[in-house]
Amino acid sequence: MSYISGFDYDIFISYAHVDNATADEGETGWVTAFREHLDVQLSKRVGRIGAVKVWQDPKLEGGQLFDQTIKNSIDRAALFLALTSTGYLASDYCRQEVKWFTEKASAESLGLAVGDRMRVFNLQLNNIPFPDWPTEFGRTSGFPFHDAEETDDLGYPSDPKDRLFQQQIRKLVDAVYRTLLVLKEKQVAAAPAIVSAAKAPEKSPADDAFTVFLADTSDTLRTLRRRVSNELQQEGIRVTSNLPPPYDSSSHEAAAINAINQAHLSIHLLDGVPGREIEGQEEKTYPRRHAELGLEHARSQMIWVPQSLDPQAIEDSAYRTFIHELENGARDESGYNFIRESPSNITREVLDRIKQLQTAAKPVAEPLSALIDTHFKDQMHALDLIRFFTDRNVRPFINPEEDDPRKNIHILEERLKQVTRLIIVFGEVTADWVRERLNAAVQIAITERCPLKAFGIYFAGERRKDADANFNFGFLPVFTFDNSDLQSPQTIAPFLEER
């Protein structure tokens, strides 16, 4: 499934094969290296391995027509990345690809441009003057991926191992991710408030279907609430969302508690507007009271607010304090998930949470999952781990890199709650950086009761696990391994078997 619904691929990479050519057999071509960095950086930005689907000219089977196969892939892609070079401009076929995409995108309801963001990205492998660009690139400035310092210098593609390339791909990934979010938002806005049965047939919930209590919302979130309800019911989830009525305080509270008790998961969509006041209890609103009752009675609870919500901008002081305490206050043993996320991602977050709850309820061994934590310098080593664990049915997550290991703690906290293993890549970073990251993880694991079973340190590149670097903490076992262990999987078995 692609990140953008309705497409098979989120990104189509268009390039001239000469730009991936190498002088030495076995050497990695520039386009291949770029694709690997792109995959890793997008996975970090989204937070899930492979969540963004990228298409890049695979080896076609003998019976496939090259033109038609490529064109079909372009037709099913949301964004188009053109790796513009002298070789690209000299290729009639490359120019045809960008023309195909702009024509098909212009004919779609989303359009070729979403707001001020083009769905075509011009990546400049050479410093090519603007008048020479294909007209399909429009008037965008493009994304330099060359080392030219003078305006009349053609330059060469940036070395993927250099800091310049790292800075350039960060800017690109940020722009691509923001464009994907805008596409999602536009799809949500264009969707009908009520999905007809003819277009999206609902599955009839089974007698033992997973039940969700979808709490009341402010009027500003009513359309979003309706959409989430429809999408969950289409997945066979039973949704209770008809409260209120009753409207009077005592009757409503009894009905709400009963609905929350019967649900497997209680969901609360909140924003900067308190919502409708409760009859006979004007100082409280239905959305807020539902959230409070969920804290007391829910088996599991998810509280969502928009990514852009600033609690300090909320006019109602009591409600402002309530939102602040939900996000930052101390939590009891049961806890709850507090999520800041785009509206377009709510249903996916809910379904992920439902899967976690359903898996936890089954009397089977907990599935293995691992969070790979890496600095930007070592991100390519993370690919080796991703492949290794995926092949062994261990679900890998990946964390955004950070120069200061104490930053992005909130993101680290949320992802540590989803995994049983944490692996820190120890390549070009210092041992102190690794220890700082371990310290942060230990504190989170203790205070948030994370399901962590073991820590792993992957000695990457030229480093070997017998090096003089002590990472033992005593809280959880710390396993060390290097590239040679990936070739002999049995040596990592104790790490994966730790319970």
ZAMARGU-4260 file (C-alpha; in steps of 0.2 Angstrom, whole numbers, plus 5000, padded with zeros to 4 digits):
<rodrens>
0) 5000/5000/5000 | 5007/5017/4995 | 5007/5032/5007 | 4995/5041/4996 | 4979/5032/4993
5) 4973/5029/4975 | 4991/5027/4969 | 5002/5011/4968 | 5018/5022/4970 | 5021/5038/4979
10) 5036/5042/4969 | 5042/5038/4951 | 5061/5041/4948 | 5066/5046/4931 | 5084/5046/4926
15) 5096/5043/4912 | 5105/5026/4913 | 5122/5035/4910 | 5120/5043/4927 | 5121/5027/4935
20) 5135/5020/4925 | 5151/5015/4935 | 5169/5012/4929 | 5172/4997/4940 | 5162/4981/4941
25) 5154/4980/4958 | 5154/4999/4962 | 5138/5007/4967 | 5131/5019/4954 | 5126/5037/4959
30) 5107/5034/4956 | 5107/5018/4966 | 5116/5026/4980 | 5104/5041/4979 | 5089/5029/4979
35) 5095/5020/4995 | 5098/5037/5004 | 5080/5042/4999 | 5072/5027/5005 | 5081/5028/5022
40) 5077/5047/5024 | 5059/5045/5019 | 5057/5030/5031 | 5064/5041/5045 | 5053/5056/5041
45) 5037/5045/5040 | 5043/5033/5054 | 5039/5017/5046 | 5051/5007/5035 | 5045/5006/5017
50) 5029/5017/5020 | 5033/5028/5005 | 5033/5017/4989 | 5046/5022/4976 | 5047/5015/4958
55) 5064/5015/4949 | 5066/5005/4933 | 5068/4987/4938 | 5074/4974/4926 | 5059/4971/4915
60) 5053/4953/4910 | 5057/4948/4893 | 5038/4948/4888 | 5035/4966/4894 | 5034/4980/4883
65) 5046/4993/4889 | 5036/5009/4884 | 5020/5002/4891 | 5027/4996/4908 | 5035/5012/4911
70) 5020/5022/4906 | 5009/5012/4917 | 5020/5015/4932 | 5020/5034/4929 | 5001/5034/4928
75) 5000/5025/4945 | 5013/5037/4953 | 5009/5052/4964 | 5025/5062/4962 | 5039/5063/4949
80) 5057/5065/4953 | 5068/5070/4937 | 5086/5067/4940 | 5091/5081/4927 | 5108/5080/4920
85) 5116/5083/4903 | 5112/5065/4899 | 5094/5067/4905 | 5092/5081/4893 | 5100/5072/4879
90) 5088/5057/4881 | 5071/5059/4871 | 5065/5045/4882 | 5068/5054/4898 | 5059/5070/4891
95) 5044/5059/4886 | 5043/5052/4904 | 5041/5069/4911 | 5029/5074/4898 | 5018/5058/4901
100) 5018/5062/4920 | 5013/5081/4918 | 4999/5076/4906 | 4991/5063/4917 | 4993/5074/4933
105) 4985/5089/4925 | 4970/5078/4920 | 4968/5071/4938 | 4957/5080/4951 | 4972/5083/4962
110) 4980/5093/4947 | 4999/5095/4943 | 5001/5108/4957 | 4994/5106/4974 | 4993/5123/4982
115) 5010/5131/4979 | 5019/5113/4977 | 5022/5105/4961 | 5021/5086/4959 | 5036/5086/4948
120) 5053/5088/4957 | 5068/5094/4947 | 5084/5087/4954 | 5099/5095/4946 | 5114/5083/4945
125) 5123/5096/4934 | 5121/5115/4935 | 5111/5117/4920 | 5104/5134/4915 | 5086/5138/4918
130) 5082/5141/4899 | 5088/5123/4895 | 5076/5115/4907 | 5061/5106/4900 | 5045/5117/4900
135) 5036/5104/4911 | 5047/5109/4926 | 5038/5125/4927 | 5046/5140/4936 | 5051/5130/4951
140) 5069/5133/4957 | 5073/5114/4958 | 5085/5105/4970 | 5104/5106/4967 | 5113/5089/4969
145) 5129/5095/4961 | 5145/5103/4967 | 5146/5118/4956 | 5152/5134/4965 | 5151/5146/4950
150) 5135/5150/4940 | 5144/5145/4924 | 5152/5129/4931 | 5143/5113/4925 | 5148/5104/4941
155) 5147/5085/4945 | 5134/5075/4955 | 5137/5077/4974 | 5146/5063/4982 | 5134/5053/4993
160) 5147/5052/5006 | 5150/5070/5008 | 5141/5082/5019 | 5135/5093/5004 | 5125/5078/4998
165) 5118/5075/5015 | 5112/5093/5017 | 5104/5092/4999 | 5094/5076/5002 | 5088/5083/5018
170) 5080/5098/5009 | 5073/5086/4996 | 5065/5074/5008 | 5058/5088/5018 | 5050/5095/5003
175) 5044/5078/4996 | 5036/5074/5013 | 5027/5090/5015 | 5020/5088/4997 | 5014/5071/5001
180) 5005/5078/5017 | 4997/5092/5006 | 4991/5078/4994 | 4983/5069/5008 | 4975/5084/5015
185) 4967/5088/4998 | 4961/5070/4996 | 4952/5072/5013 | 4944/5089/5008 | 4938/5082/4992
190) 4931/5066/4999 | 4912/5066/5002 | 4906/5068/5020 | 4896/5052/5019 | 4903/5038/5009
195) 4889/5029/4999 | 4887/5010/5001 | 4889/5008/4982 | 4906/5016/4982 | 4913/5009/4999
200) 4903/4995/5005 | 4905/4992/5024 | 4909/4975/5031 | 4896/4969/5043 | 4904/4968/5060
205) 4905/4950/5067 | 4898/4946/5084 | 4915/4947/5091 | 4921/4962/5081 | 4933/4974/5088
210) 4923/4989/5096 | 4928/5007/5096 | 4920/5021/5106 | 4922/5037/5095 | 4919/5052/5107
215) 4909/5068/5103 | 4919/5082/5095 | 4918/5100/5092 | 4908/5106/5077 | 4925/5110/5068
220) 4929/5091/5069 | 4912/5084/5065 | 4916/5080/5047 | 4933/5072/5051 | 4924/5062/5065
225) 4911/5055/5052 | 4925/5051/5040 | 4935/5041/5053 | 4919/5032/5058 | 4915/5027/5040
230) 4933/5021/5037 | 4933/5010/5052 | 4916/5002/5048 | 4923/4998/5031 | 4936/4988/5040
235) 4923/4978/5050 | 4926/4988/5066 | 4910/4991/5076 | 4909/5010/5080 | 4899/5017/5094
240) 4897/5036/5090 | 4879/5041/5094 | 4883/5050/5111 | 4875/5062/5115 | 4860/5059/5116
245) 4855/5059/5130 | 4860/5077/5133 | 4856/5079/5152 | 4871/5077/5163 | 4867/5062/5174
250) 4859/5051/5160 | 4872/5056/5147 | 4887/5051/5159 | 4879/5034/5163 | 4877/5030/5144
255) 4895/5036/5141 | 4902/5025/5154 | 4893/5010/5148 | 4899/5013/5130 | 4917/5016/5135
260) 4916/5000/5146 | 4910/4989/5132 | 4923/4996/5119 | 4940/4989/5116 | 4947/5006/5112
265) 4941/5024/5116 | 4945/5037/5103 | 4945/5056/5106 | 4947/5069/5093 | 4951/5086/5100
270) 4956/5103/5094 | 4957/5121/5100 | 4938/5122/5102 | 4930/5115/5118 | 4914/5109/5110
275) 4896/5108/5115 | 4892/5112/5134 | 4883/5098/5144 | 4866/5102/5149 | 4866/5105/5168
280) 4885/5106/5169 | 4889/5121/5158 | 4907/5122/5164 | 4910/5105/5155 | 4909/5100/5137
285) 4904/5083/5129 | 4921/5080/5121 | 4931/5085/5137 | 4920/5074/5148 | 4921/5059/5136
290) 4940/5061/5137 | 4940/5062/5157 | 4928/5046/5157 | 4940/5037/5146 | 4954/5041/5157
295) 4944/5032/5171 | 4936/5018/5162 | 4943/5014/5145 | 4953/4998/5142 | 4964/5008/5130
300) 4963/5026/5124 | 4969/5037/5110 | 4968/5056/5111 | 4972/5065/5095 | 4975/5083/5092
305) 4980/5092/5075 | 4999/5093/5072 | 4997/5112/5071 | 4988/5115/5088 | 4996/5127/5099
310) 4988/5125/5117 | 4993/5143/5122 | 4982/5150/5108 | 4966/5142/5116 | 4955/5155/5122
315) 4946/5145/5136 | 4958/5144/5150 | 4951/5128/5158 | 4951/5119/5142 | 4969/5125/5138
320) 4975/5118/5154 | 4966/5102/5151 | 4974/5100/5134 | 4991/5104/5141 | 4989/5091/5155
325) 4984/5078/5143 | 4999/5080/5133 | 5012/5084/5147 | 5005/5077/5163 | 5010/5062/5172
330) 5001/5046/5167 | 4995/5031/5177 | 4999/5013/5174 | 4986/5011/5160 | 4992/5026/5151
335) 4985/5032/5135 | 4991/5037/5117 | 4992/5056/5114 | 4995/5059/5096 | 4999/5074/5086
340) 4996/5070/5068 | 4989/5075/5052 | 4970/5072/5050 | 4973/5061/5035 | 4983/5049/5045
345) 4971/5046/5059 | 4962/5031/5053 | 4979/5023/5049 | 4985/5026/5067 | 4969/5019/5074
350) 4970/5003/5064 | 4989/5001/5069 | 4983/5003/5087 | 4969/4990/5085 | 4981/4978/5077
355) 4993/4980/5092 | 4978/4977/5104 | 4972/4962/5095 | 4989/4954/5095 | 4992/4958/5113
360) 4975/4949/5117 | 4980/4933/5108 | 4988/4919/5118 | 5003/4918/5107 | 5021/4924/5109
365) 5023/4943/5106 | 5029/4946/5089 | 5047/4953/5088 | 5050/4971/5083 | 5065/4981/5083
370) 5069/5000/5082 | 5085/5005/5073 | 5092/5021/5080 | 5105/5029/5069 | 5114/5045/5066
375) 5114/5052/5048 | 5132/5048/5046 | 5128/5029/5049 | 5111/5028/5040 | 5117/5017/5026
380) 5123/5004/5038 | 5105/5003/5044 | 5099/4996/5027 | 5109/4980/5031 | 5100/4978/5048
385) 5083/4982/5039 | 5086/4968/5027 | 5093/4956/5040 | 5078/4958/5052 | 5065/4958/5038
390) 5071/4942/5031 | 5068/4934/5049 | 5051/4941/5052 | 5056/4954/5064 | 5047/4970/5060
395) 5060/4985/5059 | 5056/5003/5063 | 5068/5017/5061 | 5071/5033/5071 | 5075/5050/5064
400) 5094/5054/5066 | 5099/5068/5078 | 5116/5076/5081 | 5112/5079/5099 | 5105/5062/5106
405) 5095/5071/5119 | 5084/5079/5106 | 5068/5071/5097 | 5065/5062/5114 | 5046/5063/5111
410) 5047/5053/5095 | 5059/5041/5103 | 5047/5038/5117 | 5032/5034/5106 | 5042/5022/5095
415) 5050/5013/5110 | 5032/5009/5116 | 5030/4999/5099 | 5045/4988/5100 | 5054/4974/5110
420) 5072/4978/5104 | 5082/4994/5102 | 5097/4993/5091 | 5109/5008/5090 | 5121/5009/5075
425) 5139/5013/5081 | 5149/5017/5065 | 5156/5035/5063 | 5148/5042/5079 | 5157/5042/5095
430) 5155/5030/5110 | 5148/5044/5120 | 5134/5047/5107 | 5129/5029/5109 | 5129/5030/5128
435) 5119/5046/5128 | 5106/5037/5117 | 5106/5022/5128 | 5103/5033/5143 | 5088/5041/5136
440) 5081/5025/5131 | 5083/5017/5148 | 5074/5032/5156 | 5060/5031/5144 | 5058/5012/5146
445) 5057/5014/5165 | 5045/5029/5166 | 5034/5023/5152 | 5034/5005/5155 | 5040/5001/5137
450) 5040/4983/5131 | 5058/4983/5128 | 5067/4966/5131 | 5085/4970/5125 | 5097/4983/5118
455) 5108/4979/5104 | 5124/4989/5098 | 5128/4986/5080 | 5147/4990/5076 | 5146/4996/5058
460) 5158/4999/5045 | 5176/4996/5051 | 5171/4994/5069 | 5172/4977/5077 | 5162/4972/5092
465) 5178/4967/5102 | 5183/4985/5102 | 5186/4993/5119 | 5169/5001/5122 | 5158/4996/5137
470) 5139/4999/5135 | 5133/4988/5149 | 5119/4997/5159 | 5112/4983/5170 | 5094/4988/5167
475) 5092/4976/5152 | 5105/4965/5143 | 5115/4974/5130 | 5121/4963/5115 | 5134/4968/5103
480) 5137/4962/5085 | 5145/4968/5069 | 5144/4964/5050 | 5152/4947/5052 | 5137/4942/5063
485) 5125/4946/5050 | 5133/4933/5039 | 5132/4920/5053 | 5114/4923/5060 | 5115/4910/5074
490) 5127/4922/5083 | 5112/4935/5085 | 5100/4922/5090 | 5102/4926/5109 | 5098/4944/5106
495) 5082/4939/5096 | 5077/4926/5109 | 5079/4937/5125 | 5062/4937/5134
</rodrens>
